């Protein structure tokens, strides 16, 4: 993938580029937003590792409350796979250049925070605004507003895109055809999504990087704690995958596995199970939420066999 250099044009009215400027619609397919956030501080006053996550629109339609959206997925692998990603709701853009998010009710604790809205449609971006416009915060209680303080332009792939700045939230910027520099489902502040700071690392569309945050080295960073293990799972059979009836069977063959560790897609350990050289082990998954999980099956010599499974 090639990085696209962004050139900032300061204090030059868009009207001067009227022959070149053309509004870039929000992506509705083939798009991946890679971002990172810092979880809240631990109970022992230590910081947890940053969490890297990705969102994808693959062009599929979904209907929520009689309104058509493009299906939105979250995933934690280095590549998007519909079969292992988690569907969380939908994105749509209307004829007035407003972009909305609607969470599906099967996701009960996902972002943006649902305490304020009970799964109502949330305005993420309004790319029709002018300087001085006031926008009600889609993720905050009524009475909290953003005021557009400045609009400049950046150049991406030879075309101009408006970039929108805000009076009270100077660290947040909206870019046409990309979204917020703080993340796809992040409009401002630190409350709407997950409690602490988000950052958009990059946007990939059609296998091209349309936006890249130069504070990071990679567009799709490896998730800490999972992909650093040796990938040697060919000798282990895991079924049914996705899981059925809350039971997942591991067949270890001749691997002589001594223990089995399970991780969620963020690298958090969910437990270790003693296998003791058994040829087969059945894992109960009723406590696992829908999503992608990883395992490490280790033998007495310390050789780790890794893989993943899906709970639907």
C-alpha positions in Angstrom: 0.0 0.0 0.0 1.2 3.5 -0.9 0.9 6.3 1.6 -0.9 9.4 0.3 0.8 12.6 1.3 -1.6 15.2 2.6 -0.9 18.8 1.6 -2.5 21.5 3.8 -3.7 24.7 2.1 -4.2 27.4 4.8 -6.6 30.3 4.6 -7.3 29.9 0.9 -11.1 30.0 0.1 -12.5 26.9 -1.5 -14.1 29.2 -4.2 -10.6 29.7 -5.7 -10.6 26.0 -6.5 -14.2 25.9 -7.8 -13.1 24.3 -11.0 -11.2 21.5 -9.2 -13.1 21.0 -6.0 -15.8 18.4 -5.9 -17.4 16.9 -2.8 -16.1 13.4 -1.9 -18.9 11.2 -0.6 -18.4 9.2 2.6 -17.2 5.6 1.8 -19.9 3.0 1.6 -17.8 -0.1 0.5 -14.3 -1.4 0.5 -13.2 0.9 3.4 -11.3 0.1 6.6 -10.7 2.5 9.4 -7.7 1.5 11.6 -7.6 3.2 15.0 -6.4 3.0 18.5 -7.6 4.0 22.0 -6.2 4.0 25.4 -8.3 2.1 28.0 -9.0 3.7 31.4 -6.4 3.5 34.1 -6.2 0.3 36.0 -7.3 -0.1 39.6 -3.6 -0.2 40.7 -3.1 3.2 38.9 -1.2 1.6 36.0 -2.0 2.1 32.3 -3.3 -0.8 30.2 -1.9 -1.5 26.8 -3.5 0.6 23.9 -6.2 -1.3 22.0 -6.1 -1.4 18.3 -9.3 -2.0 16.4 -10.6 -1.8 12.9 -14.0 -1.0 11.3 -15.0 -2.0 7.8 -17.8 -1.3 5.3 -17.9 -4.0 2.6 -20.9 -2.5 0.7 -23.6 -4.8 2.1 -27.0 -3.3 3.0 -28.8 -3.8 6.3 -32.2 -2.5 7.3 -32.7 -1.1 10.8 -36.0 0.4 11.8 -37.1 0.6 8.1 -34.0 2.6 7.2 -31.3 1.2 4.8 -27.6 1.4 6.0 -24.3 -0.1 5.0 -23.3 -2.9 7.3 -20.5 -1.9 9.7 -18.2 -4.5 11.1 -15.5 -4.4 13.8 -12.5 -6.7 13.7 -9.1 -7.1 15.2 -7.2 -9.1 12.6 -4.7 -7.6 10.2 -7.1 -8.2 7.3 -10.9 -8.0 7.1 -12.8 -11.3 7.0 -16.6 -11.0 7.1 -16.8 -14.5 8.6 -14.7 -13.6 11.7 -15.6 -9.9 12.0 -18.5 -8.7 14.2 -21.5 -6.9 12.7 -22.3 -3.9 15.0 -24.8 -1.8 13.0 -24.9 0.5 10.0 -23.6 3.7 8.4 -25.5 5.9 6.0 -25.0 9.3 4.3 -28.1 11.4 3.3 -28.5 13.8 0.4 -27.4 16.7 2.7 -23.9 15.3 3.3 -24.8 14.1 6.8 -23.4 10.8 8.0 -25.3 8.7 10.6 -24.5 5.7 12.7 -27.2 3.3 14.0 -26.1 0.5 16.3 -27.9 -2.8 16.0 -29.7 -3.8 19.2 -27.9 -7.1 19.3 -24.8 -5.2 20.5 -25.7 -4.1 24.0 -22.6 -2.3 25.2 -20.9 -1.0 22.0 -20.0 2.5 21.2 -21.1 5.2 20.9 -22.4 5.2 24.5 -26.0 4.0 24.4 -27.0 5.4 27.8 -28.0 8.7 26.2 -29.8 7.4 23.2 -31.2 3.9 23.6 -30.0 3.0 20.1 -31.3 6.0 18.4 -29.6 7.1 15.1 -26.6 9.2 15.9 -25.2 12.0 13.7 -21.5 11.4 13.2 -20.6 14.1 10.7 -22.2 16.9 8.8 -20.1 17.9 5.9 -22.5 20.7 4.8 -21.6 23.0 7.6 -20.1 26.6 7.4 -18.0 28.5 9.8 -20.0 29.6 12.8 -22.5 26.7 12.5 -23.6 25.1 15.7 -23.9 21.3 15.8 -25.6 19.3 18.5 -23.4 16.6 19.9 -24.7 13.3 18.6 -23.2 11.4 21.5 -23.8 13.8 24.4 -27.0 14.8 26.3 -29.0 17.6 24.9 -27.4 21.0 25.5 -23.8 20.2 24.5 -22.8 21.7 21.1 -19.9 22.0 18.7 -19.2 25.3 16.9 -17.4 25.3 13.6 -14.4 27.6 14.0 -12.6 27.2 10.7 -12.7 25.2 7.4 -9.6 24.7 5.3 -8.7 22.2 2.5 -6.2 19.4 2.1 -5.2 17.6 -1.0 -5.6 13.9 -1.4 -4.8 12.1 -4.7 -4.8 15.4 -6.6 -8.3 16.4 -5.3 -9.3 18.9 -2.7 -11.3 17.9 0.5 -12.6 20.2 3.1 -11.3 19.9 6.7 -13.5 21.2 9.5 -12.3 22.5 12.8 -14.2 23.2 16.0 -14.1 26.0 18.6 -14.3 23.9 21.8 -12.7 20.7 20.5 -9.6 21.9 18.7 -8.1 18.4 18.7 -11.0 17.1 16.6 -11.1 17.5 12.8 -13.5 16.2 10.2 -12.3 15.4 6.7 -14.6 14.9 3.7 -14.7 11.3 2.6 -12.7 10.1 5.7 -14.5 11.1 8.9 -12.9 12.2 12.1 -9.2 12.2 12.9 -10.2 10.8 16.3 -11.9 7.7 14.8 -14.9 6.6 12.9 -17.4 6.5 15.8 -15.8 9.4 17.6 -17.2 12.9 17.2 -15.5 14.9 20.0 -14.2 14.9 23.5 -13.4 11.6 25.1 -16.8 10.5 26.4 -18.7 9.3 23.3 -16.9 6.1 22.5 -14.8 4.5 25.2 -13.7 6.9 28.0 -10.3 8.0 26.8 -8.5 9.2 23.8 -9.0 7.8 20.3 -6.8 8.3 17.3 -7.5 7.4 13.7 -4.4 5.7 12.3 -5.4 5.3 8.7 -8.2 4.9 6.3 -7.8 2.3 3.5 -10.2 2.3 0.6 -9.9 0.1 -2.5 -6.5 -1.1 -1.2 -5.1 2.4 -1.2 -4.3 4.4 1.9 -6.4 7.6 1.7 -5.3 9.0 5.1 -2.3 8.2 7.3 -1.4 9.5 10.8 2.3 10.0 10.7 2.5 9.5 14.5 2.3 5.8 13.8 4.7 3.5 12.0 2.1 1.1 10.5 -1.4 1.4 9.1 -2.5 -1.9 10.6 -0.4 -2.4 13.8 -0.1 -6.0 15.1 -2.3 -6.6 18.1 0.0 -7.0 21.2 0.0 -10.4 22.9 -1.6 -12.5 20.2 0.3 -12.5 16.9 3.7 -12.6 18.7 3.2 -16.3 19.4 4.4 -18.9 17.0 1.7 -19.8 14.5 1.8 -23.6 14.4 -1.7 -24.8 14.6 -1.8 -27.2 11.7 -1.7 -30.3 13.9 -4.8 -29.1 16.0 -8.4 -29.5 14.9 -10.9 -27.1 16.4 -14.7 -27.6 15.8 -17.4 -26.6 15.3 -16.0 -23.2 14.3 -18.0 -20.9 14.6 -19.1 -22.4 17.9 -22.5 -24.3 18.2 -24.4 -25.0 21.4 -21.7 -23.3 23.6 -19.2 -26.2 23.1 -15.9 -26.1 21.3 -13.9 -29.3 20.8 -10.1 -29.2 20.6 -8.4 -32.3 19.1 -4.7 -32.2 19.8 -3.6 -35.3 18.0 0.0 -36.1 18.9 0.9 -32.6 20.2 0.8 -33.7 23.8 -0.6 -30.4 25.0 -0.2 -29.6 28.7 -2.3 -26.4 28.9 -4.7 -24.3 26.8 -4.9 -20.5 27.1 -7.7 -18.4 25.7 -7.5 -14.7 24.8 -10.0 -12.2 23.5 -9.4 -10.2 20.4 -7.8 -7.4 22.4 -5.1 -9.8 23.8 -6.7 -10.1 27.3 -6.2 -13.5 28.9 -9.6 -15.2 29.6 -8.2 -18.2 31.4 -5.9 -21.2 31.3 -7.0 -24.8 31.3 -4.9 -27.8 32.2 -5.1 -30.5 29.5 -2.5 -32.9 30.8 -1.6 -34.5 27.5 -5.2 -35.5 26.6 -6.0 -36.0 23.0 -9.2 -34.0 23.2 -10.6 -31.2 25.3 -14.1 -29.6 25.3 -14.3 -25.9 26.1 -17.6 -24.4 27.4 -18.2 -21.0 25.8 -21.4 -19.8 27.3 -19.6 -17.0 29.1 -18.1 -15.6 25.9 -19.7 -12.7 24.1 -20.1 -12.9 20.3 -16.7 -12.2 18.6 -13.3 -13.6 17.7 -11.1 -15.4 20.2 -7.6 -16.8 20.1 -6.0 -19.9 21.8 -2.5 -21.0 22.6 -2.1 -24.7 23.2 1.4 -25.3 24.8 3.2 -28.6 25.3 5.7 -29.5 28.0 8.6 -28.3 25.7 7.0 -24.9 25.6 6.0 -25.1 21.9 2.9 -23.1 21.4 0.2 -24.0 18.8 -2.1 -21.0 18.0 -5.4 -20.4 16.3 -8.7 -18.7 16.6 -12.4 -19.4 16.9 -15.6 -17.5 16.5 -18.5 -17.3 18.9 -21.7 -16.1 17.2 
